[in-house]
């Protein structure tokens, strides 16, 4: 797989290298008080604020349910959110899983 202007991904190591450079603007998106709560909760559960945020967004999507958004009078879009958390072993992906509603 290759995007314009980027090196081709030929191995898992190449993929890990590419993904490790991706960051989420957590401080810009999450209010300070919520950010503090995420930080404390993440440390107490052995994970990161970013992975908790993904779980919260996923939970919010599930609670909203099957929703259709009318973008234009002639166009509708489903409002469902889907996430994939990719991280190395031991990074803390499993602790947020029990927070989800199935």
C-alpha positions in Angstrom: 0.0 0.0 0.0 1.4 3.4 -0.9 0.0 6.9 -0.6 1.2 9.7 -2.8 4.6 11.0 -1.6 5.1 8.2 1.0 7.1 5.0 1.1 5.4 1.8 0.3 4.5 -0.4 3.3 6.1 -3.8 2.7 6.1 -5.4 6.2 4.6 -5.3 9.6 7.6 -3.3 10.8 6.9 -0.7 8.1 3.3 -0.5 9.2 4.3 -0.1 12.9 6.8 2.6 12.0 4.1 4.5 10.0 1.4 4.1 12.7 3.8 5.2 15.5 4.1 8.6 13.8 0.3 9.1 13.9 -0.9 11.2 16.8 -4.2 12.4 18.1 -4.6 16.1 19.1 -6.0 15.0 22.5 -5.3 18.3 24.3 -7.1 20.3 21.5 -10.2 18.1 21.3 -10.9 17.1 24.9 -11.7 19.9 27.6 -9.1 20.2 30.3 -11.3 18.8 33.2 -12.3 15.8 31.0 -8.6 15.3 30.0 -7.6 15.2 33.7 -10.3 12.6 34.4 -9.2 10.5 31.4 -5.6 10.7 32.6 -6.4 9.5 36.1 -8.8 6.8 34.9 -6.3 5.6 32.3 -3.4 5.3 34.7 -5.6 3.5 37.3 -6.6 0.9 34.6 -3.2 0.5 32.8 -4.1 2.1 29.5 -4.0 5.5 27.8 -6.4 8.4 27.5 -6.5 8.0 23.7 -7.7 4.4 24.0 -10.3 5.4 26.6 -11.5 8.2 24.3 -12.0 5.6 21.5 -14.0 3.4 23.8 -16.2 6.4 24.9 -16.8 7.4 21.2 -17.7 3.8 20.4 -20.1 3.6 23.3 -21.7 6.9 22.3 -22.2 5.6 18.8 -23.8 2.4 20.2 -26.1 4.4 22.5 -27.2 6.6 19.6 -28.1 3.5 17.6 -28.9 3.3 14.0 -29.1 6.9 12.9 -29.4 8.5 9.5 -28.2 12.1 9.0 -29.8 14.2 6.2 -26.8 15.9 4.7 -28.7 17.4 1.8 -32.3 17.1 0.8 -31.3 14.4 -1.7 -28.6 12.7 0.4 -28.6 10.8 3.7 -25.6 9.2 5.5 -25.6 6.6 8.3 -24.2 8.1 11.5 -22.5 4.9 12.8 -18.9 5.0 14.0 -16.5 2.1 13.7 -13.0 2.0 15.3 -10.0 -0.2 15.2 -7.3 0.2 17.9 -3.9 -0.9 16.7 -1.0 -1.0 19.2 1.8 -3.2 20.3 1.3 -6.0 22.8 1.3 -4.6 26.4 0.2 -1.1 25.3 -3.1 -1.3 27.2 -5.7 -2.1 24.6 -7.6 -4.7 26.7 -8.5 -2.6 29.8 -11.0 -0.3 28.0 -12.8 -3.3 26.5 -15.0 -3.9 29.6 -16.1 -0.3 29.5 -18.0 -1.0 26.3 -21.6 -2.0 26.1 -22.4 -5.0 24.0 
